[in-house]
């Protein structure tokens, strides 16, 4: 067994999955969910600087020719297209991929994007909608597009 299997077998370990639908195959997401549960999976974006934009090229780190990457098929790739350089997904894309494309429950999807990462970072007052908790709230439509955002109790324009 390798590192992945060890992470699955260690009950106390929380894992991170890039939720862009590119880095981790759908079947691997379902396997992780079955073994670990939403409480032990943090969906992450691994986003590079072009996340949320429509640029066709960008850079890993310093803007130098040797750090150039191309953006294609919803992911950043090395110029020779041999490997992924990173994700360009936002958390919104991760949510849409997990819930709308893969059919994972909205509750589990949101938990993996909010509560589980807050728990990993030991942010005890984040990730839940409870009295006394510090929460930013995003109101979503049926397609999981943000309709309204509240930060610190105020509507953000």
Secondary structure, 3 states (H helix, E strand, C coil): CCHHHHHHHCCCCCEEEECCCCCCCHHHHHHHHHHHCHHHEEEECCECCCCCCCCCEEECCCCCHHHEEEEECCEEEECCCCCEEEECCCHHHHHHHHHHHCCCCHHHHHHHHCHHHHHHCCCCCCCCCCCCCCCCEEEECCCCCEEEEEECCEEEC
